[in-house]
């Protein structure tokens, strides 16, 4: 009996020690502005004003996600958000799995690429939903603040042959 107690205590103590290991989780919040091309670039309107901007803001996008990471280099998480795309008059709610690779480029900066795949639901449009895909490229400081560009495809059309997609520029905060 005494021969079984010592190995049993060793196994139980090792299970307790492993269970108390630090978990590697992250949280990310991002805010971005979708842009659209300016169809009237270079033209002069009736008031004599010239349109000098190549791109115009076209809504707002807010996303939040949580997940796990390995040494800040690779991460996998679940994200969700809400997008308003003004020119298409649509509000979408994407829910997606997000994968991220972020190698260090200097002592205090990382470049990252992350891709998302999931579902996008159009709010107030009945059962309209599609396969959501996105890809983003960004530059992140050691404090977790980043600037990024991203392209999103919501996987559905409101008008035939006119896919709902966006090109955005934004800021994100990630905490490890």
C-alpha positions in Angstrom: 0.0 0.0 0.0 2.8 2.4 0.9 4.4 1.7 -2.5 1.3 3.0 -4.3 0.9 6.2 -2.2 4.2 7.8 -3.2 3.7 7.4 -7.0 0.1 8.5 -6.7 1.1 11.6 -4.8 3.8 12.4 -7.4 1.3 12.0 -10.3 -1.3 14.2 -8.5 1.2 16.9 -7.7 2.4 17.0 -11.3 -1.2 17.4 -12.6 -1.7 20.3 -10.2 1.5 22.0 -11.4 0.6 21.6 -15.1 -2.9 22.9 -14.5 -1.4 26.1 -13.0 0.8 26.9 -16.0 0.3 30.4 -17.5 -2.3 30.5 -20.3 -1.3 32.3 -23.4 -4.4 34.3 -24.4 -4.9 37.6 -26.3 -7.7 40.1 -26.9 -7.9 42.4 -29.9 -10.0 45.4 -30.6 -9.9 47.1 -34.0 -11.5 50.2 -35.5 -11.2 50.8 -39.3 -12.6 53.0 -42.0 -13.6 51.4 -45.3 -12.8 53.5 -48.4 -14.2 53.6 -51.9 -12.9 55.0 -55.1 -14.0 58.6 -55.9 -15.9 58.4 -59.2 -15.7 62.2 -59.6 -12.0 62.6 -59.1 -10.6 65.6 -61.0 -14.1 66.8 -62.0 -15.5 70.3 -61.2 -19.1 70.5 -59.8 -21.7 73.2 -60.4 -20.3 75.3 -57.6 -16.8 75.3 -59.0 -15.4 72.9 -56.5 -12.9 70.3 -57.8 -12.9 66.8 -56.4 -9.2 66.1 -55.5 -9.5 63.0 -53.5 -8.8 59.5 -55.0 -10.6 57.7 -52.1 -13.5 58.7 -49.9 -14.5 57.2 -46.5 -17.4 54.8 -46.9 -18.5 53.7 -43.4 -17.0 52.3 -40.2 -15.9 48.8 -38.9 -15.5 47.7 -35.3 -14.2 44.2 -34.4 -13.3 42.3 -31.2 -11.7 39.0 -30.8 -10.0 36.6 -28.4 -7.8 33.7 -28.8 -4.5 31.9 -28.0 -1.0 32.7 -29.2 2.5 31.2 -29.2 5.3 33.6 -28.3 3.5 36.5 -30.0 4.5 35.0 -33.3 1.4 32.9 -34.2 -2.2 33.2 -33.0 -5.6 31.7 -33.6 -8.8 33.2 -32.4 -12.5 33.8 -32.8 -13.5 37.4 -33.8 -16.8 39.2 -34.4 -17.7 42.7 -35.4 -20.1 45.1 -37.0 -19.5 46.9 -40.4 -21.4 49.7 -42.0 -20.7 50.2 -45.7 -22.4 53.4 -46.7 -22.3 53.2 -50.5 -24.0 49.8 -50.4 -26.4 50.9 -47.6 -25.7 47.7 -45.6 -24.7 46.8 -42.0 -23.1 43.4 -41.6 -22.1 41.3 -38.7 -19.1 39.1 -39.5 -18.2 36.1 -37.1 -15.0 34.4 -38.1 -11.9 32.4 -37.2 -8.8 34.5 -37.4 -5.2 33.2 -38.0 -2.3 35.5 -37.5 1.5 35.4 -38.2 3.6 38.2 -36.8 7.4 38.0 -37.1 9.6 40.6 -35.4 11.2 43.1 -37.8 13.0 45.1 -35.1 13.4 45.2 -31.3 10.2 47.1 -30.9 8.1 46.3 -34.0 6.3 43.4 -35.7 4.8 43.1 -39.1 1.8 40.9 -39.3 -0.6 39.2 -41.7 -3.8 37.8 -40.6 -6.6 36.0 -42.4 -10.2 35.4 -41.4 -12.8 33.0 -42.6 -16.4 32.6 -41.3 -19.9 33.9 -41.9 -21.2 37.4 -42.5 -24.8 38.3 -41.8 -26.6 41.3 -43.3 -28.6 43.1 -40.6 -32.2 43.9 -41.6 -32.1 42.0 -44.9 -33.9 38.9 -44.0 -31.8 35.7 -44.1 -29.1 37.3 -46.3 -25.7 35.8 -45.3 -22.5 34.8 -47.0 -19.1 33.3 -46.5 -16.9 36.0 -45.0 -13.2 36.2 -46.0 -10.6 38.8 -45.1 -6.9 39.4 -45.2 -5.0 42.2 -43.4 -1.4 43.4 -43.3 -0.2 45.6 -40.5 2.7 47.0 -38.4 2.5 46.6 -34.6 4.5 48.3 -31.8 5.8 46.4 -28.8 2.9 47.9 -26.8 0.4 46.2 -29.0 -0.9 49.2 -31.0 -1.0 48.7 -34.7 -2.0 50.3 -38.0 -3.3 48.0 -40.8 -4.9 47.7 -44.2 -7.4 45.0 -44.9 -9.7 43.7 -47.6 -13.0 42.0 -46.7 -15.4 40.0 -48.9 -18.8 39.4 -47.3 -19.8 36.7 -49.7 -23.2 38.0 -50.8 -24.8 40.5 -53.1 -27.7 42.9 -52.6 -27.8 44.0 -56.2 -27.2 41.2 -58.8 -23.5 41.0 -59.8 -22.4 43.5 -57.2 -20.5 41.8 -54.4 -20.3 43.4 -50.9 -16.7 44.0 -50.1 -14.5 46.7 -48.6 -10.9 48.0 -48.5 -10.2 49.5 -45.0 -7.4 51.3 -43.1 -7.5 51.1 -39.3 -6.0 50.9 -35.9 -5.9 47.9 -33.5 -5.0 47.3 -29.9 -4.0 43.8 -28.9 -3.2 42.7 -25.3 -1.3 39.5 -24.6 
